[in-house]
Amino acid sequence: MSRFDAMQHFIRVADLGSFADTADQLGVARPVVTRRIPALAENLGVKPITRPKRQHTLTNAGVVSLEPCRPILQASADAESDVIAS
């Protein structure tokens, strides 16, 4: 599992509030998203999202870690585009 994939899934779950909607939007099976979020939590050493029943909310650690993830993923996408374009 790539940390970038885990970050992308985390951002989408935070934005959409749903593991199922995230899986649908990214074109992956729901268990993929369900496994990547806990893997990211293990890497971070904190739980970024709580999952009581069907409602998903960011923890304080999730709020703190969400915004730095966005520019990291954008920089990665930009670098990939630059390599492809050259």
Protein Blocks (a to p, Z undefined) as FASTA:
>chain_A
ZZklmmmmmmmmmmnopaklmmmmnopafklmmmmmmmmmmmnopafbdcehjbccddfk
lmmmmmmmmmmmmmmmmmmmmmmmZZ
